[in-house]
């Protein structure tokens, strides 16, 4: 596949376009992420997945479904992009993950009955509301959290995973909007929080430059090239209740 940097008019990465057209390349990137497996270890401590019925909201190409599949009873991978789920279907089949189903849907209107899931998890998905709905992001986030609460059982767990900085060795929200969102999770909505390192391990410097530039932009790609970073640090936050 030819590398295509998709930009909005403002010069920022157009993530909507990536999720509609660039699933294969996106999956190449996330397959290099968290090479030490810290995220899976942290999630298994938050809620036991053995025998659990789980929802993976904003599942994308199925990265979390792949790593959690062997530990759960069943996972429904939900994403608004049919293109991303098509890639996920192939990747899950290759990985031998059979205890899952894929559904195209909006996080704000989940096609799941009330009180039916043990775990409702949204990975790197809700935070996009900050830029996609600049004038109403708080209302959009509330709708998603309410849907996550609606579908989990009484003793179920809601989990939100979001970035605390790619290219960073210590955690910090990369934008003021995300900082406000994280503050709401912790201070108004009663989520507990922790963070882990989810560093990328690329096979070569050229791959590191290509994939980091594709998703994170030219500035990070230039740093990767300058510092010859085949191991790219990253911090990821986890919130749950």
Order of alpha helices (4+ residues) and beta strands (2+ residues): alpha-alpha-alpha-beta-alpha-beta-alpha-beta-beta-alpha-alpha-beta-alpha-beta-beta-alpha-alpha-beta-beta
